[in-house]
Amino acid sequence: MSCPRKACRQPFECRSSQVFHNCDCHAPRADPFQRSSRMSVDSDSTATNERQQTLHEIDSLTSEAEDTVSSLERSLTALKENLKQPKGVPKLSESMSDQGRAQLPLLILTMSHAESVDSIFPDWLTSAYPTSPGLPFRIFDLNLPVGIPMRSRRNYRTDPPITEHGRAISNIVGVELQATNQTAGFIYSAPEMRCVETAAALAKRWKRTTLIRVEPALSNWSSFAGRGSHVNWMTLEQMVSFGYPVDHTYEPILAFKDVPYKEHPSQYYDRLVNCYKKITEQNQAHKVVIVAHPTTVYLTGDGRWSKRKQLISINKQIGTCEVSGIYINSDGEVSHRHTVKPFTRTLYDAMELTRK
């Protein structure tokens, strides 16, 4: 026999006075509201489980990255405990307290440069650099800076700019320094482009005639960027033409031409300590802001080094846009200050630092 419905001619059979169809037209129909409710409950349950699993993974990763998302104070303390401090090498605070200075008290803030393009996009030049003269850079990612100044590939290979994310974080730090009245009329910057651009972001945020004093003595250890890489830095004339608020009348402590081609880690330490002393001697203000590298942030926290592997550890463990301070009161006594609130890293940043 066939199903009596005209639209359906599927066979059916009778069992115990009950009709059992193997077609759908006589199948019991579920309440559509109940069906949608079950689907909604199942969907909500699945979504809840997925959220719980994601939160569990985030908690696990955050726990693993605890040291890197914690405050700078903990990071500096841990570094100094893990790295054997060289004997006979004076701390920066000891060197600073030994010298006399009329303009006391004095607060010296040191900030590491912002996130650089090459740290996020190692092969950025391959995709972004113009293929023909006169063409602009190809912005293949929104984190690439807009309006990159035209320089040679060789220059950018060892002297990259900062990312848009780095510029935003620099702006946030600038807001905090301004809100806590810790700005300065001059910003001393290492000559690398990532440092100059970080300093320029601070100066722009402060919205006044803050000038950048480019100081080659603050440059990074040559072995990190490659010996002789200083020839790829921007000249003062280029910095001015690119729109950076540079103090072109400033006479640096170390001339560009005198930057060491090769130096031992202990020589690098001595160079930075001498630079800090000279800056405080020549500066008559009560606040000094320095933008340089992770090693200078570690130095300001009275960290010392004498070996290559120590410098590598410091460079890996101290992040971008970290700020540490050293304070000299009117009696010449030196203390350390963490002058800005802790900046919790994104989960991505924490994971990246944990992998290093």
Contacts in CASP RR format, 6 or more apart in sequence:
PFRMAT RR
TARGET T0000
AUTHOR 0000-0000-0000
METHOD contacts of the structure
MODEL  1
MSCPRKACRQPFECRSSQVFHNCDCHAPRADPFQRSSRMSVDSDSTATNE
RQQTLHEIDSLTSEAEDTVSSLERSLTALKENLKQPKGVPKLSESMSDQG
RAQLPLLILTMSHAESVDSIFPDWLTSAYPTSPGLPFRIFDLNLPVGIPM
RSRRNYRTDPPITEHGRAISNIVGVELQATNQTAGFIYSAPEMRCVETAA
ALAKRWKRTTLIRVEPALSNWSSFAGRGSHVNWMTLEQMVSFGYPVDHTY
EPILAFKDVPYKEHPSQYYDRLVNCYKKITEQNQAHKVVIVAHPTTVYLT
GDGRWSKRKQLISINKQIGTCEVSGIYINSDGEVSHRHTVKPFTRTLYDA
MELTRK
1 11 0 8 1.000
1 12 0 8 1.000
1 13 0 8 1.000
2 9 0 8 1.000
2 10 0 8 1.000
2 11 0 8 1.000
2 12 0 8 1.000
3 9 0 8 1.000
3 10 0 8 1.000
3 11 0 8 1.000
3 12 0 8 1.000
3 21 0 8 1.000
3 23 0 8 1.000
3 25 0 8 1.000
3 26 0 8 1.000
5 25 0 8 1.000
5 26 0 8 1.000
7 25 0 8 1.000
8 23 0 8 1.000
8 25 0 8 1.000
10 21 0 8 1.000
10 22 0 8 1.000
10 23 0 8 1.000
10 25 0 8 1.000
11 22 0 8 1.000
12 19 0 8 1.000
12 20 0 8 1.000
12 21 0 8 1.000
12 22 0 8 1.000
12 23 0 8 1.000
12 26 0 8 1.000
13 19 0 8 1.000
13 20 0 8 1.000
14 20 0 8 1.000
19 26 0 8 1.000
21 27 0 8 1.000
58 347 0 8 1.000
61 347 0 8 1.000
61 350 0 8 1.000
61 351 0 8 1.000
61 354 0 8 1.000
62 69 0 8 1.000
62 347 0 8 1.000
62 350 0 8 1.000
64 354 0 8 1.000
65 345 0 8 1.000
65 347 0 8 1.000
65 350 0 8 1.000
65 351 0 8 1.000
65 353 0 8 1.000
65 354 0 8 1.000
67 74 0 8 1.000
67 75 0 8 1.000
67 78 0 8 1.000
68 75 0 8 1.000
68 317 0 8 1.000
68 345 0 8 1.000
68 349 0 8 1.000
68 350 0 8 1.000
68 353 0 8 1.000
68 354 0 8 1.000
69 344 0 8 1.000
69 345 0 8 1.000
69 350 0 8 1.000
70 342 0 8 1.000
71 338 0 8 1.000
71 342 0 8 1.000
72 297 0 8 1.000
72 318 0 8 1.000
72 322 0 8 1.000
72 323 0 8 1.000
72 324 0 8 1.000
72 338 0 8 1.000
72 342 0 8 1.000
73 338 0 8 1.000
75 317 0 8 1.000
75 318 0 8 1.000
75 322 0 8 1.000
76 297 0 8 1.000
76 298 0 8 1.000
76 301 0 8 1.000
76 303 0 8 1.000
76 318 0 8 1.000
76 324 0 8 1.000
78 317 0 8 1.000
79 298 0 8 1.000
79 303 0 8 1.000
79 313 0 8 1.000
79 314 0 8 1.000
79 317 0 8 1.000
79 318 0 8 1.000
80 302 0 8 1.000
80 303 0 8 1.000
82 313 0 8 1.000
83 305 0 8 1.000
83 310 0 8 1.000
83 313 0 8 1.000
83 314 0 8 1.000
84 310 0 8 1.000
85 303 0 8 1.000
85 304 0 8 1.000
86 266 0 8 1.000
86 304 0 8 1.000
86 305 0 8 1.000
86 306 0 8 1.000
89 266 0 8 1.000
89 269 0 8 1.000
89 304 0 8 1.000
89 306 0 8 1.000
90 273 0 8 1.000
91 302 0 8 1.000
91 303 0 8 1.000
91 304 0 8 1.000
92 273 0 8 1.000
92 276 0 8 1.000
92 299 0 8 1.000
92 300 0 8 1.000
92 301 0 8 1.000
92 302 0 8 1.000
92 303 0 8 1.000
92 326 0 8 1.000
93 301 0 8 1.000
93 302 0 8 1.000
93 326 0 8 1.000
93 334 0 8 1.000
93 335 0 8 1.000
93 336 0 8 1.000
94 334 0 8 1.000
95 273 0 8 1.000
95 276 0 8 1.000
95 277 0 8 1.000
96 276 0 8 1.000
96 277 0 8 1.000
96 280 0 8 1.000
96 326 0 8 1.000
96 328 0 8 1.000
96 334 0 8 1.000
97 328 0 8 1.000
97 332 0 8 1.000
97 333 0 8 1.000
97 334 0 8 1.000
99 277 0 8 1.000
99 280 0 8 1.000
99 281 0 8 1.000
100 332 0 8 1.000
101 280 0 8 1.000
101 281 0 8 1.000
101 328 0 8 1.000
101 332 0 8 1.000
103 283 0 8 1.000
103 284 0 8 1.000
103 285 0 8 1.000
103 286 0 8 1.000
104 286 0 8 1.000
104 328 0 8 1.000
104 329 0 8 1.000
104 330 0 8 1.000
104 331 0 8 1.000
104 332 0 8 1.000
105 286 0 8 1.000
105 327 0 8 1.000
105 328 0 8 1.000
105 329 0 8 1.000
105 330 0 8 1.000
106 280 0 8 1.000
106 286 0 8 1.000
106 287 0 8 1.000
106 288 0 8 1.000
106 327 0 8 1.000
106 328 0 8 1.000
107 182 0 8 1.000
107 286 0 8 1.000
107 287 0 8 1.000
107 288 0 8 1.000
107 325 0 8 1.000
107 326 0 8 1.000
107 327 0 8 1.000
107 328 0 8 1.000
107 337 0 8 1.000
107 339 0 8 1.000
108 276 0 8 1.000
108 279 0 8 1.000
108 280 0 8 1.000
108 287 0 8 1.000
108 288 0 8 1.000
108 290 0 8 1.000
108 300 0 8 1.000
108 325 0 8 1.000
108 326 0 8 1.000
108 327 0 8 1.000
108 328 0 8 1.000
109 177 0 8 1.000
109 182 0 8 1.000
109 184 0 8 1.000
109 287 0 8 1.000
109 288 0 8 1.000
109 289 0 8 1.000
109 290 0 8 1.000
109 323 0 8 1.000
109 324 0 8 1.000
109 325 0 8 1.000
109 339 0 8 1.000
110 290 0 8 1.000
110 291 0 8 1.000
110 292 0 8 1.000
110 296 0 8 1.000
110 297 0 8 1.000
110 299 0 8 1.000
110 300 0 8 1.000
110 323 0 8 1.000
110 324 0 8 1.000
110 325 0 8 1.000
110 326 0 8 1.000
111 173 0 8 1.000
111 198 0 8 1.000
111 202 0 8 1.000
111 289 0 8 1.000
111 290 0 8 1.000
111 291 0 8 1.000
111 292 0 8 1.000
111 297 0 8 1.000
111 321 0 8 1.000
111 322 0 8 1.000
111 323 0 8 1.000
112 291 0 8 1.000
112 292 0 8 1.000
112 293 0 8 1.000
112 294 0 8 1.000
112 296 0 8 1.000
112 297 0 8 1.000
112 318 0 8 1.000
112 319 0 8 1.000
112 320 0 8 1.000
112 321 0 8 1.000
112 322 0 8 1.000
112 323 0 8 1.000
113 162 0 8 1.000
113 190 0 8 1.000
113 192 0 8 1.000
113 194 0 8 1.000
113 195 0 8 1.000
113 197 0 8 1.000
113 198 0 8 1.000
113 291 0 8 1.000
113 292 0 8 1.000
113 293 0 8 1.000
113 320 0 8 1.000
113 321 0 8 1.000
114 162 0 8 1.000
114 163 0 8 1.000
114 166 0 8 1.000
114 167 0 8 1.000
114 169 0 8 1.000
114 170 0 8 1.000
114 194 0 8 1.000
114 197 0 8 1.000
114 198 0 8 1.000
114 201 0 8 1.000
114 320 0 8 1.000
114 321 0 8 1.000
115 162 0 8 1.000
115 163 0 8 1.000
115 165 0 8 1.000
115 166 0 8 1.000
115 169 0 8 1.000
115 320 0 8 1.000
115 321 0 8 1.000
116 160 0 8 1.000
116 161 0 8 1.000
116 162 0 8 1.000
116 163 0 8 1.000
116 194 0 8 1.000
116 320 0 8 1.000
117 124 0 8 1.000
117 144 0 8 1.000
117 145 0 8 1.000
117 160 0 8 1.000
117 161 0 8 1.000
117 162 0 8 1.000
117 163 0 8 1.000
118 124 0 8 1.000
118 160 0 8 1.000
120 143 0 8 1.000
120 163 0 8 1.000
120 165 0 8 1.000
121 127 0 8 1.000
121 128 0 8 1.000
121 141 0 8 1.000
121 143 0 8 1.000
121 144 0 8 1.000
124 144 0 8 1.000
124 160 0 8 1.000
125 153 0 8 1.000
125 156 0 8 1.000
125 157 0 8 1.000
127 138 0 8 1.000
127 140 0 8 1.000
128 137 0 8 1.000
128 138 0 8 1.000
128 139 0 8 1.000
128 140 0 8 1.000
128 144 0 8 1.000
128 148 0 8 1.000
129 137 0 8 1.000
129 138 0 8 1.000
129 153 0 8 1.000
129 156 0 8 1.000
130 136 0 8 1.000
130 137 0 8 1.000
130 138 0 8 1.000
130 150 0 8 1.000
134 150 0 8 1.000
136 147 0 8 1.000
137 144 0 8 1.000
137 147 0 8 1.000
137 148 0 8 1.000
139 146 0 8 1.000
142 164 0 8 1.000
143 163 0 8 1.000
143 164 0 8 1.000
143 165 0 8 1.000
144 163 0 8 1.000
144 164 0 8 1.000
145 161 0 8 1.000
145 162 0 8 1.000
145 163 0 8 1.000
145 164 0 8 1.000
145 167 0 8 1.000
146 164 0 8 1.000
148 161 0 8 1.000
149 161 0 8 1.000
149 238 0 8 1.000
149 242 0 8 1.000
151 234 0 8 1.000
151 238 0 8 1.000
154 232 0 8 1.000
155 232 0 8 1.000
155 233 0 8 1.000
155 234 0 8 1.000
157 232 0 8 1.000
158 225 0 8 1.000
158 226 0 8 1.000
158 229 0 8 1.000
158 232 0 8 1.000
159 192 0 8 1.000
159 193 0 8 1.000
159 194 0 8 1.000
159 225 0 8 1.000
159 229 0 8 1.000
159 232 0 8 1.000
159 233 0 8 1.000
159 234 0 8 1.000
160 193 0 8 1.000
160 194 0 8 1.000
161 193 0 8 1.000
161 194 0 8 1.000
161 197 0 8 1.000
162 170 0 8 1.000
162 193 0 8 1.000
162 194 0 8 1.000
162 197 0 8 1.000
162 198 0 8 1.000
162 201 0 8 1.000
166 198 0 8 1.000
166 201 0 8 1.000
166 320 0 8 1.000
166 321 0 8 1.000
167 197 0 8 1.000
167 201 0 8 1.000
169 320 0 8 1.000
169 321 0 8 1.000
169 343 0 8 1.000
170 198 0 8 1.000
170 201 0 8 1.000
170 202 0 8 1.000
170 205 0 8 1.000
170 321 0 8 1.000
171 201 0 8 1.000
171 204 0 8 1.000
171 205 0 8 1.000
172 343 0 8 1.000
173 202 0 8 1.000
173 321 0 8 1.000
173 323 0 8 1.000
173 340 0 8 1.000
173 343 0 8 1.000
174 183 0 8 1.000
174 201 0 8 1.000
174 202 0 8 1.000
174 205 0 8 1.000
174 206 0 8 1.000
175 205 0 8 1.000
176 340 0 8 1.000
176 341 0 8 1.000
177 183 0 8 1.000
177 202 0 8 1.000
177 289 0 8 1.000
177 323 0 8 1.000
177 339 0 8 1.000
177 340 0 8 1.000
178 205 0 8 1.000
178 206 0 8 1.000
180 339 0 8 1.000
180 340 0 8 1.000
182 287 0 8 1.000
182 289 0 8 1.000
182 339 0 8 1.000
183 206 0 8 1.000
183 210 0 8 1.000
183 287 0 8 1.000
183 289 0 8 1.000
184 210 0 8 1.000
184 285 0 8 1.000
184 287 0 8 1.000
184 288 0 8 1.000
184 289 0 8 1.000
185 208 0 8 1.000
185 209 0 8 1.000
185 210 0 8 1.000
185 211 0 8 1.000
185 285 0 8 1.000
186 210 0 8 1.000
186 211 0 8 1.000
186 212 0 8 1.000
186 213 0 8 1.000
186 247 0 8 1.000
186 283 0 8 1.000
186 285 0 8 1.000
186 288 0 8 1.000
186 289 0 8 1.000
187 199 0 8 1.000
187 202 0 8 1.000
187 203 0 8 1.000
187 210 0 8 1.000
187 211 0 8 1.000
187 212 0 8 1.000
187 213 0 8 1.000
187 289 0 8 1.000
187 290 0 8 1.000
187 291 0 8 1.000
188 212 0 8 1.000
188 213 0 8 1.000
188 215 0 8 1.000
188 218 0 8 1.000
188 279 0 8 1.000
188 288 0 8 1.000
188 289 0 8 1.000
188 290 0 8 1.000
188 291 0 8 1.000
189 195 0 8 1.000
189 196 0 8 1.000
189 198 0 8 1.000
189 199 0 8 1.000
189 212 0 8 1.000
189 213 0 8 1.000
189 214 0 8 1.000
189 215 0 8 1.000
189 218 0 8 1.000
189 290 0 8 1.000
189 291 0 8 1.000
189 292 0 8 1.000
190 196 0 8 1.000
190 214 0 8 1.000
190 215 0 8 1.000
190 216 0 8 1.000
190 218 0 8 1.000
190 219 0 8 1.000
190 220 0 8 1.000
190 291 0 8 1.000
190 292 0 8 1.000
190 293 0 8 1.000
190 296 0 8 1.000
191 214 0 8 1.000
191 215 0 8 1.000
191 216 0 8 1.000
191 218 0 8 1.000
191 219 0 8 1.000
191 230 0 8 1.000
191 233 0 8 1.000
191 234 0 8 1.000
191 256 0 8 1.000
192 219 0 8 1.000
192 220 0 8 1.000
192 225 0 8 1.000
192 233 0 8 1.000
192 293 0 8 1.000
193 233 0 8 1.000
193 234 0 8 1.000
195 218 0 8 1.000
195 291 0 8 1.000
195 292 0 8 1.000
195 293 0 8 1.000
196 212 0 8 1.000
196 214 0 8 1.000
196 234 0 8 1.000
196 239 0 8 1.000
196 244 0 8 1.000
196 246 0 8 1.000
197 244 0 8 1.000
198 291 0 8 1.000
198 321 0 8 1.000
199 212 0 8 1.000
199 291 0 8 1.000
200 212 0 8 1.000
200 243 0 8 1.000
200 244 0 8 1.000
200 245 0 8 1.000
202 210 0 8 1.000
202 289 0 8 1.000
202 291 0 8 1.000
203 210 0 8 1.000
203 211 0 8 1.000
203 212 0 8 1.000
203 245 0 8 1.000
204 245 0 8 1.000
209 245 0 8 1.000
210 245 0 8 1.000
211 245 0 8 1.000
211 246 0 8 1.000
211 247 0 8 1.000
211 250 0 8 1.000
212 239 0 8 1.000
212 244 0 8 1.000
212 245 0 8 1.000
212 246 0 8 1.000
212 247 0 8 1.000
213 246 0 8 1.000
213 247 0 8 1.000
213 250 0 8 1.000
213 252 0 8 1.000
214 236 0 8 1.000
214 239 0 8 1.000
214 246 0 8 1.000
214 247 0 8 1.000
214 250 0 8 1.000
214 252 0 8 1.000
215 252 0 8 1.000
215 253 0 8 1.000
215 254 0 8 1.000
215 275 0 8 1.000
215 279 0 8 1.000
216 230 0 8 1.000
216 252 0 8 1.000
216 253 0 8 1.000
216 254 0 8 1.000
216 255 0 8 1.000
216 256 0 8 1.000
216 258 0 8 1.000
216 259 0 8 1.000
217 252 0 8 1.000
217 253 0 8 1.000
217 254 0 8 1.000
217 271 0 8 1.000
217 272 0 8 1.000
217 274 0 8 1.000
217 275 0 8 1.000
217 278 0 8 1.000
218 272 0 8 1.000
218 275 0 8 1.000
218 290 0 8 1.000
218 292 0 8 1.000
218 293 0 8 1.000
218 296 0 8 1.000
219 230 0 8 1.000
219 259 0 8 1.000
219 292 0 8 1.000
220 292 0 8 1.000
220 293 0 8 1.000
220 295 0 8 1.000
221 263 0 8 1.000
221 265 0 8 1.000
221 268 0 8 1.000
221 295 0 8 1.000
221 311 0 8 1.000
222 228 0 8 1.000
222 229 0 8 1.000
222 230 0 8 1.000
222 259 0 8 1.000
222 260 0 8 1.000
222 261 0 8 1.000
222 262 0 8 1.000
222 263 0 8 1.000
223 262 0 8 1.000
223 308 0 8 1.000
224 311 0 8 1.000
224 315 0 8 1.000
227 261 0 8 1.000
227 262 0 8 1.000
228 261 0 8 1.000
230 256 0 8 1.000
230 259 0 8 1.000
233 256 0 8 1.000
234 242 0 8 1.000
235 256 0 8 1.000
236 246 0 8 1.000
236 248 0 8 1.000
239 246 0 8 1.000
240 246 0 8 1.000
240 248 0 8 1.000
253 274 0 8 1.000
253 275 0 8 1.000
253 278 0 8 1.000
253 279 0 8 1.000
254 271 0 8 1.000
254 275 0 8 1.000
260 267 0 8 1.000
260 271 0 8 1.000
263 271 0 8 1.000
265 305 0 8 1.000
265 306 0 8 1.000
265 307 0 8 1.000
265 308 0 8 1.000
265 310 0 8 1.000
265 311 0 8 1.000
266 305 0 8 1.000
266 306 0 8 1.000
268 295 0 8 1.000
268 311 0 8 1.000
269 299 0 8 1.000
269 304 0 8 1.000
269 305 0 8 1.000
269 306 0 8 1.000
272 295 0 8 1.000
272 296 0 8 1.000
272 299 0 8 1.000
273 299 0 8 1.000
276 290 0 8 1.000
276 299 0 8 1.000
279 288 0 8 1.000
279 290 0 8 1.000
280 288 0 8 1.000
290 296 0 8 1.000
293 315 0 8 1.000
294 314 0 8 1.000
294 315 0 8 1.000
294 317 0 8 1.000
294 318 0 8 1.000
294 319 0 8 1.000
294 322 0 8 1.000
295 305 0 8 1.000
295 311 0 8 1.000
295 314 0 8 1.000
295 315 0 8 1.000
295 318 0 8 1.000
297 318 0 8 1.000
297 322 0 8 1.000
297 323 0 8 1.000
297 324 0 8 1.000
298 305 0 8 1.000
298 314 0 8 1.000
298 318 0 8 1.000
300 324 0 8 1.000
300 325 0 8 1.000
300 326 0 8 1.000
300 336 0 8 1.000
301 324 0 8 1.000
301 325 0 8 1.000
301 326 0 8 1.000
301 336 0 8 1.000
302 336 0 8 1.000
305 311 0 8 1.000
305 314 0 8 1.000
316 353 0 8 1.000
316 356 0 8 1.000
317 353 0 8 1.000
317 356 0 8 1.000
319 353 0 8 1.000
321 343 0 8 1.000
322 343 0 8 1.000
323 338 0 8 1.000
323 339 0 8 1.000
323 340 0 8 1.000
324 336 0 8 1.000
324 337 0 8 1.000
324 338 0 8 1.000
324 339 0 8 1.000
325 336 0 8 1.000
325 337 0 8 1.000
325 338 0 8 1.000
325 339 0 8 1.000
326 334 0 8 1.000
326 335 0 8 1.000
326 336 0 8 1.000
326 337 0 8 1.000
327 334 0 8 1.000
327 335 0 8 1.000
327 336 0 8 1.000
327 337 0 8 1.000
328 334 0 8 1.000
329 335 0 8 1.000
345 353 0 8 1.000
END
